[in-house]
Amino acid sequence: MTIRLTDVHKTYRVGEVANHVLQGVSCTIEAGDYVALMGASGSGKSTLLNIIGGLDTDFDGEVTVCGQVLKRMGDRELSRFRNRTVSFVFQQFHLLPHLPVVDNVMMPSWFDPDRSQLDLHDRARQVLAQVGLAHKAGSTANHLSGGEKQRVAIARAIFNAPQVLLCDEPTGALDSKTGDMVMQVFEELHAKTRDMTLIMVTHAESIAQRCRRIIRISDGAILSGDA
């Protein structure tokens, strides 16, 4: 399902000072695409990602994700949207360090009362196998390397088979060799799950070039030709 943004504006206000982070962003991302949102720090790319993912609902304009108009959704609908339709991978891994890896991966099920408890461990081990970490299921997260932690975070993100995977500088906390391994995981996932849209925020040209399409953002606006 397509992602469509129409004339999206975002302003942060501190007292009388207004910071216009997004200034009339319009673009379309087709289902199954693999897109880099690229720009310098402060360009608005992470803000745009948070809006697409329903984390930030205080914006002007219209955003439609997989047929759902975000502005029309209530709190309960948005919670379900963030749990089932989209999922996030962040620069920092946000794992619970003293829990086993398999429990960290199952975390999305904690917020989904409709999910059966019977197949959770099987599903967690399945997605761990997809990122090459089935053998780490019983390890605690604080015993993993940085690259392994990020792969666990990716497994957690795909646990509910989201339609859209949103990645915010996922290699930013890793060295270049480990970052390359993580990018290979994303590429393999996208190749195997062609109906999942993958959007990656980055400021690194080398990372952006590995995606299928690059949308460049500068000073809160998309550069001509990228929409």
C-alpha positions in Angstrom: 0.0 0.0 0.0 1.2 3.5 -0.9 2.5 6.1 1.5 1.4 9.6 0.4 2.3 12.9 2.1 0.6 16.1 0.9 1.8 19.6 1.9 3.1 18.5 5.4 4.2 21.2 7.7 5.7 20.8 11.2 6.6 23.6 13.6 8.1 23.4 17.0 7.5 26.4 19.3 9.5 27.5 22.3 8.0 30.6 23.7 7.7 33.1 20.9 10.3 31.3 18.8 9.0 29.1 16.0 11.2 26.5 14.3 9.6 25.3 11.0 11.1 21.8 10.7 9.0 20.7 7.7 7.9 23.2 5.1 5.3 21.8 2.7 6.6 18.3 2.2 4.8 16.3 -0.5 5.9 12.9 -1.8 4.7 9.4 -2.6 6.4 6.1 -1.7 5.1 3.0 -3.4 4.4 -0.3 -1.6 7.5 -2.5 -1.5 10.0 0.3 -2.1 13.3 0.7 -0.4 13.9 4.4 0.2 16.6 6.5 1.9 15.5 9.8 3.5 18.8 11.6 3.3 19.8 15.0 4.7 22.1 16.7 7.2 21.4 16.8 10.9 18.4 19.1 11.6 17.1 18.8 8.0 13.8 17.3 9.2 14.2 13.7 8.1 13.7 12.1 11.5 10.7 14.3 12.1 9.2 13.1 8.8 9.8 9.5 9.8 8.1 10.0 13.1 5.1 11.5 11.3 4.8 8.6 8.9 5.0 6.2 11.8 2.3 7.9 13.8 4.6 8.9 16.6 4.1 12.6 15.9 0.5 13.6 15.1 0.9 17.4 15.7 1.4 18.4 12.1 -0.4 20.2 9.3 -1.2 18.6 5.9 -2.3 15.0 5.1 -0.5 11.7 5.5 -1.9 8.5 4.3 -0.1 5.2 5.1 -1.4 1.9 3.7 -4.8 3.4 3.1 -5.1 4.9 6.6 -5.4 8.7 7.0 -3.4 9.4 10.1 -5.2 12.6 11.1 -8.6 10.7 11.2 -7.3 8.1 13.7 -8.0 8.1 17.4 -5.6 7.0 20.1 -6.6 3.3 20.0 -6.4 3.2 16.2 -3.0 4.8 16.2 -1.7 2.4 18.8 -2.8 -0.5 16.7 -1.3 1.2 13.6 2.0 1.5 15.4 1.9 -2.1 16.5 0.7 -3.8 13.3 1.1 -1.6 10.2 4.5 0.1 10.9 7.5 -0.7 13.0 10.7 1.1 14.0 14.4 0.4 14.2 16.3 3.1 16.0 20.0 4.1 16.2 20.0 3.0 19.9 18.7 -0.5 20.2 16.2 0.0 23.1 16.5 -3.6 24.3 15.8 -4.7 27.9 19.3 -5.8 28.8 18.6 -8.4 31.4 15.8 -10.2 29.5 16.6 -13.1 27.1 16.8 -12.2 23.5 13.7 -14.2 22.6 11.7 -12.1 25.1 13.0 -8.9 23.7 11.9 -10.0 20.2 8.4 -10.9 21.5 8.0 -7.4 23.0 5.4 -6.2 20.4 3.0 -9.0 21.6 2.9 -7.3 25.0 0.8 -4.5 23.5 -1.4 -6.7 21.4 -4.3 -8.2 23.3 -5.6 -10.0 20.2 -2.5 -12.1 19.7 -2.5 -15.7 20.8 0.2 -16.7 23.3 0.6 -20.1 21.7 2.9 -19.3 18.8 4.9 -16.4 20.2 8.1 -18.2 20.9 8.0 -20.0 17.6 7.5 -16.7 15.8 10.3 -15.0 17.8 12.7 -17.8 16.9 11.6 -17.6 13.3 12.5 -13.9 12.9 15.7 -14.4 14.9 16.7 -17.0 12.3 16.0 -14.4 9.5 18.6 -12.1 11.0 21.1 -15.0 11.7 20.7 -15.1 15.5 18.6 -18.2 16.2 21.5 -19.5 18.3 21.3 -16.4 20.6 17.6 -16.8 21.6 18.4 -17.8 25.2 21.2 -15.2 25.7 20.5 -12.0 27.6 20.7 -8.8 25.6 23.5 -7.3 27.7 25.8 -10.1 26.5 25.5 -9.2 22.8 27.8 -7.1 20.6 26.5 -3.9 19.1 25.8 -5.5 15.8 24.0 -8.4 17.4 21.8 -6.0 19.5 20.8 -4.2 16.3 19.9 -7.4 14.6 17.8 -8.4 17.6 16.1 -4.9 17.3 15.4 -5.7 13.6 13.9 -9.1 14.6 11.7 -7.4 17.1 10.6 -4.8 14.5 9.5 -7.5 12.0 7.9 -9.8 14.6 4.4 -8.6 13.7 5.2 -8.6 9.9 4.7 -4.9 9.4 3.8 -3.4 6.1 6.3 -0.5 6.6 9.6 -0.7 8.4 11.0 2.7 9.5 14.7 2.9 10.3 16.2 5.9 11.9 20.0 5.9 11.5 20.2 2.2 12.2 24.0 2.0 11.6 24.8 5.3 13.4 26.0 3.6 16.6 28.1 1.0 14.8 31.5 0.8 13.2 31.7 0.6 9.5 32.2 -3.2 9.3 29.4 -3.9 11.7 27.2 -1.4 9.9 27.8 -3.1 6.7 26.6 -6.4 8.2 23.4 -4.8 9.4 22.8 -3.3 6.0 23.1 -6.7 4.5 20.4 -7.9 6.9 18.1 -5.1 5.7 18.9 -6.0 2.0 18.1 -9.6 2.5 14.9 -8.9 4.4 13.7 -6.6 1.6 14.6 -9.1 -1.1 12.6 -11.8 0.8 9.7 -9.6 1.8 8.9 -7.7 -1.3 5.6 -6.3 -0.1 7.2 -4.6 2.9 8.2 -1.0 2.4 11.5 0.0 4.0 12.3 3.6 4.7 15.8 4.5 6.1 16.9 7.8 7.5 20.6 8.5 7.0 23.0 11.3 6.6 25.6 9.0 5.0 25.8 8.9 1.2 27.3 5.4 1.3 24.2 4.1 3.2 21.7 5.9 1.0 23.3 4.5 -2.2 22.5 1.0 -1.1 18.7 1.8 -1.1 16.6 1.7 -4.3 15.6 5.3 -4.2 16.9 8.5 -2.4 14.7 11.3 -1.2 16.9 14.2 -0.2 15.7 16.7 2.4 17.2 20.1 3.1 15.9 22.7 5.5 12.6 20.9 5.9 11.9 20.6 2.2 12.4 17.9 -0.4 14.8 18.8 -3.1 13.3 19.1 -6.6 12.9 15.9 -8.5 13.0 13.6 -5.4 9.2 13.5 -4.6 
